[in-house]
Amino acid sequence: PTRAELQAKLYRTAQLPDQPEVHLRPNKLVTYKYVAMVMAEAQRLGVTKIGIVGNEQFMN
């Protein structure tokens, strides 16, 4: 999605009364700063439950 679409989805998620956990699945080819930017944007928009899944790819 575009940045605006991602922001809209994160904002809608943050507004839900029973906020679900947002699962972030980073790609090992993506620089960490982009993952950090998504996490910071989610926090800024009010998302309180963020989980990183798929960390096994970084073990080797």
ZASE-772255 format. One record per residue (C-alpha): x, y, z. Coordinates in steps of 0.5 Angstrom, whole numbers, padded with zeros to 4 digits, always signed. Layout:
// ZASE-772255
XYZ ...
This chain:
// ZASE-772255
+0000+0000+0000 +0002+0007-0001 +0004+0011+0006 -0003+0015+0006 -0006+0008+0005 -0002+0005+0011 -0003+0011+0015 -0011+0010+0014 -0011+0003+0016 -0007+0004+0022 -0011+0010+0024 -0018+0006+0023 -0014+0000+0027 -0013+0005+0033 -0020+0007+0033 -0023+0000+0035 -0026-0001+0042 -0022-0007+0042 -0016-0006+0039 -0013-0012+0035 -0005-0013+0035 -0002-0011+0029 +0003-0016+0026 +0009-0013+0023 +0013-0018+0018 +0019-0015+0016 +0023-0017+0010 +0030-0019+0011 +0032-0014+0005 +0029-0008+0008 +0033-0003+0012 +0031-0003+0019 +0030+0004+0019 +0024+0003+0014 +0021-0002+0019 +0022+0003+0025 +0019+0008+0021 +0013+0004+0021 +0013+0002+0028 +0014+0010+0030 +0008+0012+0025 +0003+0006+0028 +0005+0009+0035 +0004+0016+0033 -0003+0014+0030 -0005+0011+0037 -0004+0003+0036 -0002+0000+0042 -0001-0007+0040 +0005-0008+0035 +0008-0015+0035 +0014-0017+0030 +0013-0024+0027 +0018-0028+0022 +0024-0026+0026 +0027-0033+0024 +0029-0031+0018 +0034-0026+0021 +0037-0032+0025 +0042-0034+0020 
